[in-house]
Amino acid sequence: MECSPGNKAIRRFKTRCFISAALVVLFALVACASFRLLHLHGVVAYLVAILPALPILWAIWETGRYIKDEKDEFLRNVLVQCLLGGIGGCLGLTTVWGYLQDFDGIHPLDPIWVYPFFWLFVVLSYPVVKARYR
């Protein structure tokens, strides 16, 4: 996606995703500190526990918004293929991990890692998708 540095939709998408990532970290630290220091219970505990997920939901929303706003069909298609690579990689990883957990007794995969693994696979699929168009 670096081929269009003047593209406003890409700039907006990247900025919002970086803000979202920073908010996830900040909110996770706030939630962790709140539970350790304040020993939260009840409805307040649930609200604080979901706090770090809110920027993740925003990033998912912004991804869909970018796909809608992007005028360049090629760039939109590249992102969609990378997202499919992320979904495939994540499904593969969690499936293999599940079988290892069932048959070999390894430690369960904490679901909190699925979203970061998804974006890791999206990023790793980008050079593969890009190479297809050379």
Secondary structure, DSSP 8 states (H G I E B T S, - for coil): -TT-TT-HHHHHHHHHHHHHHHHHHHHHHHHHHHHHHH---HHHHHHHHHTTHHHHHHHHHHHHHHHHH---HHHHHHHHHHHHHHHHHHHHHHHHHHHHHHHH------GGGHHHHHHHHHHHHHHHHHHHT-
